[in-house]
Amino acid sequence: MQVTPNGVIGLAVALGSGLLIGIERERRKGSGDDRQAAGVRSFTVAALLGALAQWLPVPGLVVCAAGFVALLAVASHYRSRSSDPGMTTELALFATCLIGVQCVVWPAFGAACAAVLTALLASRERLHQFATQRLTEQELHDGLLLAALALIVLPLIPRGPVEWFGGIQPRPLFTLVLLILVIQAAGHVALRALGPRQGLLLSGFAAGFVSSTATIASFGSRARAHPEQSAMFAAGAALSSAATWAQVLLISAALSPRAAWALLPMALAAALTSAGLALYLQRGYTGAPPDDSAAHQGSALRLREALIAAALLGGVALLVANAQAHFGDVGLNVSIAIAALVDAHAPVASLASLHAAGSLPLPRMEMGVLVAVTANTLTRCTVAALTGGSAYALRVGTALVGSLCVAWAVGRLGGA
């Protein structure tokens, strides 16, 4: 058998992986009657056994090695005299053998698996505390609901257009529902971790890069449930508008750097205005974070409001399809405005692509971006009114319209 550099590297990585996992297990080994059988030497040998079984050209040796380690782990478990032996060490020993096999096949991936397993084993107290103390029963149910919608329901939604639905694709609409629920969950986590101010503002800005409309709908449902915190939810929603303008720049820069440079003053002024108005909305907020015992009793997910927002955008998309079928293309700006009622980023990407191809002058491109964001602002204001009520809609609408007016003023001064 010829010794190759790859084989030597794999054996070395397996040795290091076994030592890493074994050191962590040695620290948890205990003493006396509760002492575990496997420690640093056992795990190192298990990793090397898997690596050698994979490296040596003997058919079936990997299966034999894994089976041998599994039998030793079972025997160790049943011979344990601990009152609560558990299965973690035995499972980790078997996994270490498989990691040794992987170290020969793909050393980098094997080392990564060893690091992840060691981190998981070392986080026992934190994971136990999270599962039993910090995670509430309702939050567990919310997580299961999100997982079921994403992994079971979403794959069953048809991908293509549905004829009885006016040729609209239902999957993007259901994806929007799921997105709103995910934003609601992320906002709930940020609120618990950072408090009402930093949590809401940070989650609102970050979620705006995904969908400002979905963020406004999500925060609107929470503002309706907690009207005393409407100003803070409106501030977070306003920051999602700043993220929208930032994403306009990112999309333009990716497709046409010259267009992004031309849009920079307008987008920067609008984003700063949105951020300033968001900070103004929450300046007088003196409320405390919601009481954990009360806040955790209800679900953080508002499925009804998410369905309302998706139905609104679906109706708009249906009108767009009928208008295109019966009236055709009645002008660039009209088409941009109709498309932007559902999403502002897609029309911006189309405009930037046309400008990069040389078929759209820069002034018309800038005007098209303003029209797109204006139309999308109308949709977002409507969503804010439907999901959050009049007070929330007034605050959010003020921020959205204010930043839009600044964008139009800067754009007109620049010749758009």
Buried (B, 14 or more C-beta within 10 A) or exposed (E): EEEEEEBEBBBEBBBBBBBBBBBBBBEBBEEEEEEBBBBBEBBBBBBBBBBBBBBEEEEEBBEEBBEBBBEBBEEBBEEBEEEEBEEBBBBBBBBBBBBBBBBBEEBEEBBBBBEEBBEBBBEEEEEEEEEEEEEBEBBEEBBEBBEEBBEEEBEEBEEEEEEEBBBBBBBBBBBBBBBBBBBBBBBBBBBBEBEBBEBBBBBBBBBBBBBBBBBBBBBBBBBBBBEEBBBBBBBBBBBBBBBBBBBBBBBBBEBBEBBBEBBBBBBBBBBBBBBBBBEBBBEEBEEEBBEEEEBBEEBBBBBEBBBBBBBBBBEBBBBBBEBBEEEEEEEBBBBBBBBBBBBBBBBBBBBBBBBBEEEBEBEBBBBBBBBBBBBBBBBBBBBBBBBBBEBBBBBBBBBBBBBBEBBBEBBEEBEB
